[in-house]
Amino acid sequence: MLETSRGDNPMTALSQSSLPPEPRVADVLNYLEHHFSSYPFNPRLDNPFVIELAADFQDLNLLEQIKTFRWYYDDDLSKIGNPRAALRRWMARTWDRFR
């Protein structure tokens, strides 16, 4: 487990470190920022969010699921109140189906 000098949350410390994200996380962040036009990308929120998704759903292809999510909603998230919560629910439901 990542330890911090002030007892901070390890996920926050990891997301704010100078280490580059693992390739899987970097690919997802790149897709959310540059290819998912209606997604409200915010590095401060999305870095730890994607790191958490990668940790919680290790056996899922996150990038493929996000692409499917995007096109399921026709690249229009205007009817979704919280896109991050909706993405997490999507991953959890997919995880449950394929375990």
C-alpha positions in Angstrom: 0.0 0.0 0.0 1.2 3.5 -0.8 2.1 5.3 2.4 2.1 9.1 2.7 3.9 11.3 5.2 0.7 13.0 6.4 -1.7 10.1 6.5 -3.4 11.2 3.3 -5.7 8.9 1.3 -3.3 6.7 -0.7 -5.5 7.0 -3.9 -5.2 10.8 -3.7 -1.5 10.5 -3.1 -1.1 8.2 -6.1 -3.1 10.3 -8.4 -1.1 13.4 -7.5 2.3 11.8 -7.6 4.8 12.6 -10.4 4.7 8.9 -11.6 3.0 8.5 -15.0 -0.2 6.5 -14.8 -0.1 2.9 -15.8 -0.8 2.5 -19.6 -4.4 1.2 -19.0 -5.3 4.2 -16.9 -3.5 6.6 -19.3 -5.4 5.2 -22.3 -8.8 5.7 -20.5 -7.9 9.2 -19.4 -6.8 10.1 -22.9 -10.1 8.7 -24.3 -12.2 10.6 -21.8 -10.4 13.8 -22.4 -10.0 13.8 -26.2 -12.5 11.4 -27.7 -15.7 11.4 -25.5 -16.9 14.9 -26.5 -19.8 15.1 -24.0 -17.8 13.8 -21.0 -17.0 16.6 -18.5 -13.3 15.7 -18.2 -11.6 17.2 -15.1 -8.1 15.8 -14.3 -8.5 16.5 -10.6 -11.6 14.3 -10.5 -10.9 11.8 -13.3 -7.4 10.8 -12.4 -8.4 9.2 -9.1 -11.7 8.1 -10.5 -10.1 6.0 -13.3 -7.4 4.7 -10.9 -10.2 3.5 -8.6 -12.1 1.9 -11.6 -8.9 0.1 -12.7 -8.4 -1.2 -9.1 -12.0 -2.3 -8.6 -12.6 -3.8 -12.0 -9.3 -5.4 -12.8 -10.6 -8.0 -15.2 -12.7 -5.6 -17.3 -11.4 -3.9 -20.4 -12.2 -0.4 -19.1 -11.5 1.4 -22.4 -13.8 -0.9 -24.3 -16.6 -0.5 -21.7 -16.3 3.3 -21.8 -16.5 3.2 -25.6 -19.6 1.1 -25.4 -21.1 3.4 -22.7 -20.4 6.4 -25.0 -22.2 4.9 -28.0 -25.0 3.5 -25.9 -25.8 7.1 -25.0 -25.1 8.3 -28.6 -22.3 10.5 -27.2 -24.9 12.6 -25.4 -24.7 12.7 -21.6 -27.2 15.5 -21.2 -29.8 13.2 -19.7 -27.4 11.7 -17.2 -27.1 13.6 -13.9 -23.7 12.4 -12.9 -21.6 10.8 -15.7 -19.0 9.4 -13.3 -21.6 7.7 -11.2 -23.3 6.4 -14.3 -20.0 5.0 -15.6 -19.3 3.4 -12.3 -22.7 1.7 -12.3 -22.1 0.6 -15.9 -18.8 -1.0 -14.9 -20.4 -2.7 -11.8 -23.2 -4.1 -13.8 -20.8 -5.4 -16.5 -18.6 -6.9 -13.8 -21.6 -8.7 -12.2 -22.6 -10.1 -15.6 -19.2 -11.5 -16.5 -17.9 -12.8 -13.2 
